[in-house]
């Protein structure tokens, strides 16, 4: 979560004085400092600390695998419900967490925004980078379950950076828009929580894509509408890509969908930056 501990002018990294160090070097240094603060503050005062990054998805994975696998008798392809659910759940946790903390990145640092002049967009970027670091840690959770299910890791693992990059870009682009809007409309925080909850269930994480295709095929306008929502969801293709890599040890099969998700992610970055720049003028007065 975004840090509630606000940086002060003294805690910001000093401006580089070396002749070769320009504004870019100073911004990178500031970004790293903000990321360090966000990661550190996430676990400050917690007894379990970084273990929560593993416990949270582990608990949800157990609940979903029991309910859908045991009680509802959903058949998960690949022979392992735990690996199937975890591969998508970890990616979704990264996306939803990044979106949530980015939304609060400006409002949550109100005193800093009012007192210190620096590129405020870095607050949103650092929150998403911190969520990415938590995701990297959470991937450790997949290892024991993959070993138990006798899942191998081959060359398709090289597709993971692309999948992560698409997820990062999508969450950052949307996060920038939401962070700027949240300064003027504080209800956005609650709408994001509700929206990500609904978005989770229209993403094939706890149910296989084959089940979706069989259930909605030939069901008239209702089935077509449901399929359109799932196909238009950029996270659908990202999650399917992660499942291909970790569950089936194969390259992502839906490259058309991933291409669509990449385009949506890049557009969200472009639009997010435009919205942020347009609304940032009154941040200091509104927060």
C-alpha positions as MATLAB code, in Angstrom:
seq = 'XXXXXXXXXXXXXXXXXXXXXXXXXXXXXXXXXXXXXXXXXXXXXXXXXXXXXXXXXXXXXXXXXXXXXXXXXXXXXXXXXXXXXXXXXXXXXXXXXXXXXXXXXXXXXXXXXXXXXXXXXXXXXXXXXXXXXXXXXXXXXXXXXXXXXXXXXXXXXXXXXXXXXXXXXXXXXXXXXXXXXXXXXXXXXXXXXXXXXXXXXXXXXXXXXXXXXXXXXXXXXXXXXXXXXXXXXXXXXXXXXXXXXXXXXXXXXXXXXXXXXXXXXXXXXXXXXXXXXXXXXXXXXXX';
ca = [
       0.000    0.000    0.000;
       1.019    3.588   -0.515;
       3.044    5.065    2.244;
       1.283    7.362    4.688;
       4.599    8.584    5.946;
       5.310   11.786    4.053;
       8.707   12.759    2.816;
      10.069   16.063    3.911;
      12.420   18.359    2.044;
      15.313   17.043    4.117;
      14.532   13.413    3.294;
      14.607   13.952   -0.446;
      17.884   12.962   -2.088;
      20.188   15.939   -2.687;
      20.362   17.400   -6.147;
      23.331   16.029   -8.110;
      26.198   18.523   -8.292;
      28.532   16.702  -10.656;
      28.849   18.443  -14.039;
      27.746   15.307  -15.911;
      24.680   14.693  -13.731;
      21.615   16.304  -15.296;
      17.902   16.506  -14.448;
      17.324   12.902  -15.568;
      19.874   11.553  -13.071;
      18.252   13.592  -10.319;
      14.795   12.250  -11.175;
      16.018    8.667  -11.237;
      17.637    9.159   -7.842;
      14.414   10.650   -6.477;
      12.342    7.820   -7.958;
      14.573    5.204   -6.309;
      14.238    7.001   -2.985;
      10.446    7.091   -3.305;
      10.327    3.387   -4.225;
      12.546    2.521   -1.247;
      10.249    4.479    1.028;
       7.077    2.855   -0.369;
       8.447   -0.677   -0.014;
       9.807   -0.035    3.470;
       6.660    1.639    4.772;
       4.462   -1.196    3.496;
       5.843   -3.555    6.138;
       6.669   -1.095    8.919;
       5.025   -2.132   12.189;
       3.975   -5.530   10.808;
       4.868   -8.666   12.738;
       5.057  -10.846    9.632;
       6.517   -8.169    7.365;
       7.232   -9.339    3.826;
       5.549  -12.688    4.584;
       2.203  -10.970    3.946;
       3.168  -10.703    0.273;
       3.116  -14.509    0.176;
       0.322  -15.200    2.676;
      -2.332  -13.065    1.018;
      -2.374  -14.833   -2.377;
      -1.753  -18.194   -0.691;
      -4.915  -17.892    1.414;
      -7.040  -16.793   -1.546;
      -5.593  -19.565   -3.699;
      -6.576  -22.175   -1.104;
     -10.094  -20.751   -0.794;
     -10.652  -20.589   -4.558;
      -9.185  -24.031   -5.248;
     -11.369  -25.622   -2.550;
     -14.578  -23.850   -3.591;
     -14.190  -24.172   -7.354;
     -12.096  -27.326   -7.550;
     -13.598  -29.450   -4.793;
     -17.167  -28.201   -4.321;
     -18.091  -26.869   -7.767;
     -16.031  -29.563   -9.530;
     -14.420  -27.177  -12.005;
     -11.865  -29.007  -14.130;
      -8.600  -27.102  -14.352;
      -6.412  -27.925  -17.374;
      -2.782  -28.694  -16.741;
      -3.447  -31.077  -13.861;
      -2.902  -28.596  -11.017;
      -5.606  -26.241   -9.756;
      -3.155  -24.530   -7.387;
      -0.601  -23.614  -10.083;
      -3.380  -22.618  -12.472;
      -5.035  -20.253   -9.997;
      -1.777  -18.877   -8.580;
      -0.308  -18.020  -11.975;
      -3.188  -15.675  -12.715;
      -3.904  -14.597   -9.147;
      -0.371  -13.285   -8.544;
      -0.500  -11.216  -11.744;
      -3.924   -9.877  -10.808;
      -2.762   -9.010   -7.288;
       0.082   -6.994   -8.811;
      -2.310   -5.151  -11.140;
      -5.008   -4.398   -8.565;
      -2.509   -3.419   -5.873;
      -0.678   -1.105   -8.283;
      -3.958    0.494   -9.333;
      -5.053    1.036   -5.735;
      -1.823    2.550   -4.449;
      -1.398    4.709   -7.561;
      -4.892    6.129   -7.061;
      -3.900    7.357   -3.594;
      -0.355    8.379   -4.500;
      -1.039   12.132   -4.699;
      -3.682   12.518   -1.991;
      -1.686   10.263    0.335;
       1.310   12.565    0.004;
      -0.584   15.839    0.407;
       1.948   17.556    2.683;
       4.777   16.702    0.310;
       2.872   18.003   -2.714;
       2.084   21.267   -0.919;
       5.634   21.908    0.291;
       8.115   20.430   -2.173;
       8.440   21.283   -5.873;
       9.384   18.169   -7.863;
       7.763   16.035  -10.619;
       4.704   14.741   -8.744;
       4.179   12.072  -11.390;
       7.058   10.203   -9.723;
       4.796    9.551   -6.723;
       2.473    7.502   -8.912;
       5.322    5.808  -10.777;
       7.065    4.827   -7.527;
       3.891    3.266   -6.128;
       3.524    1.033   -9.201;
       7.240    0.106   -9.111;
       6.842   -0.837   -5.426;
       3.902   -3.083   -6.371;
       6.116   -4.664   -9.050;
       8.756   -5.468   -6.418;
       6.089   -7.118   -4.254;
       4.987   -9.142   -7.276;
       8.551  -10.328   -7.878;
       8.692  -11.504   -4.261;
       5.310  -13.232   -4.527;
       6.503  -15.320   -7.498;
       8.493  -17.352   -4.964;
       5.151  -18.797   -3.914;
       4.803  -20.579   -7.257;
       8.011  -22.588   -6.848;
       6.887  -25.206   -4.268;
       3.526  -25.760   -5.972;
       5.167  -26.182   -9.364;
       7.602  -28.694   -7.874;
       4.737  -30.622   -6.256;
       2.859  -30.669   -9.571;
       6.036  -31.667  -11.468;
       5.862  -28.553  -13.621;
       8.973  -27.626  -15.549;
      10.296  -24.232  -16.590;
      11.584  -23.941  -20.128;
      12.263  -21.229  -22.685;
       8.674  -19.854  -22.515;
       9.678  -18.250  -19.184;
      11.309  -15.578  -21.371;
       7.798  -14.300  -22.181;
       7.205  -13.315  -18.548;
       9.000   -9.921  -18.786;
       6.718   -8.950  -21.682;
       3.613   -9.987  -19.731;
       4.837   -8.075  -16.683;
       5.618   -5.018  -18.819;
       2.089   -4.973  -20.265;
       0.600   -5.285  -16.770;
       2.887   -2.544  -15.464;
       2.024   -0.168  -18.310;
      -1.720   -0.758  -17.981;
      -1.732   -0.220  -14.203;
       0.484    2.866  -14.474;
      -1.572    4.469  -17.244;
      -4.858    3.918  -15.427;
      -3.200    4.810  -12.124;
      -2.051    8.200  -13.419;
      -5.575    9.103  -14.490;
      -7.063    7.904  -11.226;
      -4.394    9.623   -9.109;
      -5.118   12.951  -10.793;
      -8.885   12.494  -10.616;
      -8.767   11.418   -6.982;
      -7.408   14.858   -6.019;
     -10.715   16.400   -7.110;
     -13.092   13.498   -6.486;
     -12.165   11.473   -3.401;
     -14.902    8.911   -4.072;
     -12.641    7.419   -6.733;
     -10.828    5.454   -4.026;
     -14.001    3.515   -3.223;
     -14.970    3.174   -6.885;
     -11.569    1.650   -7.676;
     -12.013   -0.911   -4.882;
     -15.441   -1.856   -6.222;
     -14.293   -1.769   -9.840;
     -11.291   -4.056   -9.313;
     -13.534   -6.519   -7.481;
     -15.892   -6.727  -10.460;
     -12.958   -6.731  -12.916;
     -11.465   -9.724  -11.093;
     -14.496  -11.889  -11.825;
     -14.565  -11.015  -15.531;
     -10.944  -12.139  -15.858;
     -10.287  -15.908  -16.277;
      -8.287  -16.391  -13.085;
     -10.372  -18.761  -10.998;
     -12.051  -20.419  -13.974;
     -10.466  -21.770  -17.181;
     -10.873  -19.990  -20.509;
     -12.201  -23.192  -22.094;
     -15.133  -23.101  -19.653;
     -15.992  -19.574  -20.765;
     -15.959  -20.537  -24.436;
     -18.164  -23.593  -23.893;
     -20.665  -21.821  -21.629;
     -21.298  -18.788  -23.820;
     -21.009  -20.325  -27.283;
     -24.351  -20.208  -29.114;
     -26.251  -18.398  -26.342;
     -27.624  -15.553  -28.429;
     -27.151  -11.896  -27.557;
     -26.487  -12.647  -23.897;
     -23.650  -14.990  -24.700;
     -22.212  -12.614  -27.277;
     -22.300   -9.724  -24.794;
     -20.531  -11.807  -22.147;
     -17.882  -12.902  -24.642;
     -17.374   -9.311  -25.789;
     -16.706   -8.171  -22.193;
     -14.164  -10.942  -21.677;
     -12.484  -10.377  -25.037;
     -12.327   -6.591  -24.512;
     -10.737   -7.045  -21.096;
      -6.964   -6.513  -21.623;
      -6.166   -8.476  -18.463;
      -7.812  -11.566  -19.967;
      -4.946  -12.026  -22.436;
      -2.256  -11.197  -19.889;
      -3.579  -13.791  -17.435;
      -3.907  -16.394  -20.203;
      -0.284  -15.682  -21.097;
       0.880  -16.312  -17.532;
      -1.138  -19.535  -17.434;
       0.447  -20.695  -20.690;
       3.938  -20.149  -19.292;
       3.555  -21.505  -15.761;
       0.859  -24.160  -16.193;
       1.615  -25.543  -19.663;
       5.282  -24.510  -20.097;
       4.528  -23.086  -23.529;
       4.712  -19.730  -25.257;
       1.570  -17.580  -24.934;
      -0.962  -18.877  -27.426;
      -3.116  -15.771  -27.818;
      -0.675  -13.358  -29.448;
      -3.501  -11.400  -31.057;
      -4.961  -10.797  -27.623;
      -1.596   -9.848  -26.156;
      -1.072   -7.421  -29.021;
      -4.417   -5.850  -28.206;
      -3.487   -5.641  -24.493;
      -0.165   -4.014  -25.382;
      -1.883   -1.373  -27.516;
      -4.420   -0.654  -24.745;
      -1.582   -0.385  -22.208;
       0.395    2.071  -24.341;
      -2.722    4.130  -24.991;
      -3.457    4.210  -21.268;
       0.076    5.520  -20.592;
      -0.351    8.247  -23.211;
      -3.796    9.236  -21.961;
      -2.747    8.967  -18.312;
       0.146   11.377  -18.809;
      -2.079   13.858  -20.655;
      -4.737   13.786  -17.950;
      -2.150   14.049  -15.176;
      -0.423   17.035  -16.792;
      -3.723   18.811  -17.384;
      -4.974   18.390  -13.819;
      -1.727   18.784  -11.869;
      -1.810   22.610  -11.875;
      -4.124   22.741   -8.876;
      -2.854   19.731   -6.960;
      -1.205   21.829   -4.242;
      -4.427   23.789   -3.628;
      -6.789   20.802   -3.727;
      -4.992   18.109   -1.691;
];
